[in-house]
Amino acid sequence: MQTGRSSILSPQLVNWLMFISICLIWGSSFILMKLGLYDDARKPLLTASQVAAIRIITAGIVLTPILIRHSNKIPFKLSGWMIFSGVFGSFLPAFLFCIAETKIDSALAGTLNSLTPIFAIIFGFIFFGNKIPLSQIAGIIIGFGGIVLLYLVQKHTDYGQISYAGLVILATMFYGVNIIVVRRYLNGVSPLIITAFSLMSVSLPSLFILWQTGFFSLPLHQHEYIKACIAVCTLGILGTALAWMLFYTLVQRTSVLFTSTSSYGVPFVAFGWGWFYGETITIAQIGCLIIILGGVYLTRIDFNRFKRTAI
């Protein structure tokens, strides 16, 4: 009986369950942003800054008890890196994604998010001298080629839309930097501490932004605003607090590359929610997504392993 139980809860199975959970949670994040920004008739409700700020504040509030309970375990000598993680892993991307989704579909945002592992590889090379094998170079080229094609197949594409999509790409660049920093400098720190401290460090600036944007003067008692706030608070609790705890745990249990390839599943979940809420999903977009994911897949292939096993 003991053997059977341990096989069910094997480390590899736990890793994959966490991986799938991250895909589902982050894949749903893009439509939750839309539900905060607009009502069912596409009437604007909350501003992009308000959605992003509420997301961060909610996550910070949820994690405050954890930080207090484990305050004796906080490595204050690494607090600078944890604040860095809060800014580049949560704060800036939250605002960039929300601003972008005022002009682009959530499905497109989810597709562009799949560039995260490619940027993790690039910044690992730039900042820490990590080697980039030929397969990863090919994957990077193919991935960016898919992005170019995705722009070209978009209907009614204009420079304004491209610039807003560029905000998502900038956010994935920040994600890539954050992944490398967490793996290199915070590898021995509890994922709970990293998540709680980093989000708490950016909660106060978010509260200031929320106040400055006039959120508290809105008719928050109205049904549409209550629904929008529930969507954004769910985004903060699941899409930020829980997802980042799972992510940092998985980075420490496996590797940067394995964890960052959660981007395989994220866009498909985002596409599903986008289709459910009436966004236009074309065959060309799906084809470009497959090209991008093919490039990401190439970044994970170790051709040297095949050489070693060849006769």
Residue pairs with C-beta under 8 A, 6 or more apart in sequence:
11 253
14 253
15 250
15 253
15 254
15 258
18 246
18 249
18 250
18 253
19 250
19 258
19 259
19 262
19 265
20 265
21 246
22 243
22 246
22 247
22 250
22 259
22 262
22 266
23 262
23 264
23 265
23 266
23 269
24 265
24 269
25 238
25 239
25 242
25 243
25 246
26 113
26 239
26 243
26 262
26 266
26 269
27 110
27 265
27 266
27 267
27 268
27 269
27 270
27 272
27 273
28 238
28 239
28 269
28 270
28 273
29 235
29 239
29 243
30 97
30 101
30 106
30 107
30 109
30 110
30 113
30 270
30 273
30 274
31 106
31 270
31 273
31 274
31 276
31 277
32 231
32 232
32 234
32 235
32 239
33 51
33 97
33 98
33 101
33 106
33 232
33 235
34 101
34 106
34 277
35 227
35 228
35 231
35 232
36 45
36 46
36 50
36 51
36 54
36 98
36 228
36 229
36 231
36 232
36 235
37 44
37 45
37 46
37 47
37 48
37 51
37 98
37 101
37 102
37 228
38 44
38 45
39 45
39 224
39 227
39 228
43 224
45 224
45 225
45 228
46 54
46 215
46 218
46 225
46 228
46 229
46 232
47 213
48 95
48 98
48 99
48 101
48 102
49 95
49 98
49 99
49 209
49 210
49 213
50 210
50 213
50 215
51 98
51 232
51 235
52 94
52 95
52 97
52 98
52 206
52 209
53 206
53 207
53 209
53 210
53 213
53 215
54 206
54 210
54 215
54 229
54 232
54 233
54 236
55 94
55 98
55 232
55 235
55 236
55 239
55 240
56 90
56 91
56 94
56 199
56 202
56 203
56 206
56 236
56 240
57 203
57 206
57 207
57 210
57 236
58 232
58 233
58 235
58 236
58 237
58 240
58 241
59 90
59 199
59 203
59 236
59 237
59 240
59 241
59 244
60 199
60 200
60 202
60 203
60 206
61 203
62 236
62 237
62 241
63 192
63 195
63 196
63 199
63 200
63 241
64 196
64 200
66 192
66 196
67 74
67 193
67 196
67 197
67 200
70 190
70 192
70 193
70 196
73 190
73 193
74 193
74 197
75 189
75 193
78 185
78 186
78 189
79 197
81 181
81 185
81 186
82 186
82 189
82 193
82 194
82 197
82 198
82 201
83 197
83 198
83 201
83 202
84 178
84 181
85 178
85 181
85 182
85 186
85 194
85 198
86 197
86 198
86 199
86 200
86 201
86 202
87 201
87 202
88 174
88 175
88 177
88 178
88 181
89 174
89 175
89 178
89 179
89 182
89 198
89 244
90 198
90 199
90 202
90 240
90 244
91 202
91 205
91 206
92 171
92 174
93 171
93 172
93 174
93 175
94 240
96 167
96 168
96 170
96 171
96 174
97 109
97 167
97 168
97 171
99 164
99 167
100 109
100 164
100 165
100 167
100 168
100 171
101 109
102 164
103 160
103 161
103 164
104 161
104 164
104 165
104 168
105 274
105 279
105 280
106 270
106 273
106 274
106 277
106 279
107 267
107 270
107 271
107 273
107 274
107 275
107 279
107 281
107 285
108 150
108 154
108 165
108 168
108 285
109 168
109 270
110 266
110 267
110 269
110 270
110 271
110 274
111 150
111 267
111 270
111 271
111 285
111 288
111 289
111 292
112 147
112 150
112 165
112 168
112 169
112 172
113 168
113 171
113 172
113 263
113 266
113 267
113 270
114 143
114 263
114 264
114 266
114 267
114 289
114 292
114 293
114 296
115 143
115 147
115 169
115 172
115 263
115 292
116 172
116 175
116 176
116 179
116 260
116 263
117 176
117 257
117 260
117 261
117 263
117 296
117 299
118 139
118 140
118 143
118 144
118 176
118 295
118 296
118 299
119 172
119 173
119 175
119 176
119 177
120 175
120 176
120 179
120 180
120 256
120 257
120 260
121 130
121 132
121 136
121 140
121 176
121 257
121 299
122 132
122 140
122 176
123 173
123 176
123 177
123 180
124 130
124 180
124 256
125 131
125 132
127 177
127 180
128 180
128 184
132 140
133 302
133 303
133 304
134 303
135 298
135 299
135 301
135 302
135 303
136 298
136 299
138 295
138 298
139 294
139 295
139 296
139 297
139 298
139 299
139 300
139 301
140 295
140 299
141 295
142 291
142 292
142 294
142 295
142 298
143 291
143 292
143 295
143 296
143 299
144 295
145 291
145 295
146 288
146 289
146 290
146 291
146 292
146 294
146 295
147 169
147 288
147 292
149 287
149 288
149 291
150 285
150 288
150 289
150 292
151 157
151 162
151 165
153 282
153 284
153 285
153 288
154 161
154 285
155 280
155 282
176 260
179 251
179 256
179 259
179 260
180 256
182 194
182 248
182 251
183 251
183 255
183 256
186 194
186 248
187 251
187 252
191 245
191 246
191 247
191 248
191 249
191 251
191 252
192 245
194 244
194 248
195 241
195 244
195 245
195 248
198 244
199 240
199 241
199 244
210 216
218 225
219 225
220 226
220 229
247 259
247 262
250 258
250 259
251 259
257 299
257 300
258 300
261 296
261 300
263 293
263 296
264 293
264 296
264 297
267 289
267 293
268 289
271 281
271 286
271 289
274 281
275 281
